[in-house]
Amino acid sequence: MLTYQDCLGMCDFSKEEIKLIASHEHISGMAAIGLAENLLHRRGGRKEIERLIQSELEHMQRNRSSEEVEHMRHVFAHYLEFHD
């Protein structure tokens, strides 16, 4: 049986990117891995992932500490750099 760590190691996303997607979609980390991988390989999927992450960052700005938000902005910047 594959574990969350196994799947995370095989996907094209960082743990923090998956956390953002899971949080936004209100799904488990494992489901977020599947969603992210599916979107990544679909036409327009990269832009959809960007939209999900941006939306979650906007939500975090209203509800989380500035340190958490700043950290996740770096995560988003990494996503943009790695998946461009």
PLY file of the C-alpha trace (Angstrom):
ply
format ascii 1.0
element vertex 84
property float x
property float y
property float z
element edge 83
property int vertex1
property int vertex2
end_header
0.00 0.00 0.00
1.25 3.46 -0.86
1.49 6.00 1.92
0.95 9.73 1.73
4.73 10.21 1.83
5.17 7.74 -1.06
2.64 9.62 -3.20
4.08 12.99 -2.24
7.52 11.78 -3.28
6.21 10.74 -6.71
4.21 13.88 -7.46
5.36 17.12 -9.06
4.43 19.27 -6.06
5.99 20.21 -2.76
4.37 19.29 0.54
3.49 22.95 1.11
1.88 23.31 -2.33
-0.25 20.25 -1.59
-1.21 21.72 1.80
-2.46 24.89 0.12
-4.53 22.95 -2.40
-5.93 20.62 0.26
-6.85 23.54 2.48
-8.56 25.43 -0.32
-10.54 22.42 -1.52
-11.26 21.08 2.00
-9.88 17.67 1.07
-7.21 15.36 2.44
-3.59 15.65 1.42
-3.83 12.40 -0.53
-6.85 13.66 -2.48
-5.04 16.96 -3.10
-2.10 15.07 -4.62
-4.47 13.34 -7.02
-6.26 16.57 -7.88
-3.04 18.51 -8.40
-1.48 15.83 -10.60
-4.67 15.54 -12.64
-4.89 19.30 -13.15
-1.19 19.63 -13.94
-1.52 17.32 -16.92
-4.78 18.78 -18.22
-5.13 21.68 -20.64
-5.49 24.85 -18.57
-4.75 22.93 -15.39
-1.72 24.96 -14.38
-3.80 28.14 -14.43
-6.51 26.42 -12.40
-3.93 25.44 -9.77
-2.67 29.04 -9.71
-6.23 30.22 -9.15
-6.73 27.74 -6.30
-3.52 28.79 -4.59
-4.19 32.51 -5.05
-7.68 32.10 -3.64
-6.32 30.25 -0.61
-3.71 32.97 -0.07
-6.44 35.61 -0.10
-8.36 33.61 2.49
-5.23 33.22 4.61
-4.59 36.99 4.53
-7.89 37.49 6.31
-7.52 34.64 8.79
-3.87 33.83 9.47
-0.74 35.47 10.79
1.39 37.55 8.46
4.26 35.08 8.95
2.15 32.18 7.68
0.93 34.22 4.74
4.45 35.30 3.82
5.66 31.69 3.98
2.86 30.56 1.69
3.61 33.39 -0.73
7.10 31.91 -1.05
5.48 28.53 -1.68
3.36 30.09 -4.43
6.42 31.76 -5.96
8.15 28.37 -5.98
5.13 26.85 -7.73
5.20 29.56 -10.39
8.93 29.12 -10.94
8.86 25.33 -11.01
5.68 24.87 -13.08
6.04 27.67 -15.61
0 1
1 2
2 3
3 4
4 5
5 6
6 7
7 8
8 9
9 10
10 11
11 12
12 13
13 14
14 15
15 16
16 17
17 18
18 19
19 20
20 21
21 22
22 23
23 24
24 25
25 26
26 27
27 28
28 29
29 30
30 31
31 32
32 33
33 34
34 35
35 36
36 37
37 38
38 39
39 40
40 41
41 42
42 43
43 44
44 45
45 46
46 47
47 48
48 49
49 50
50 51
51 52
52 53
53 54
54 55
55 56
56 57
57 58
58 59
59 60
60 61
61 62
62 63
63 64
64 65
65 66
66 67
67 68
68 69
69 70
70 71
71 72
72 73
73 74
74 75
75 76
76 77
77 78
78 79
79 80
80 81
81 82
82 83
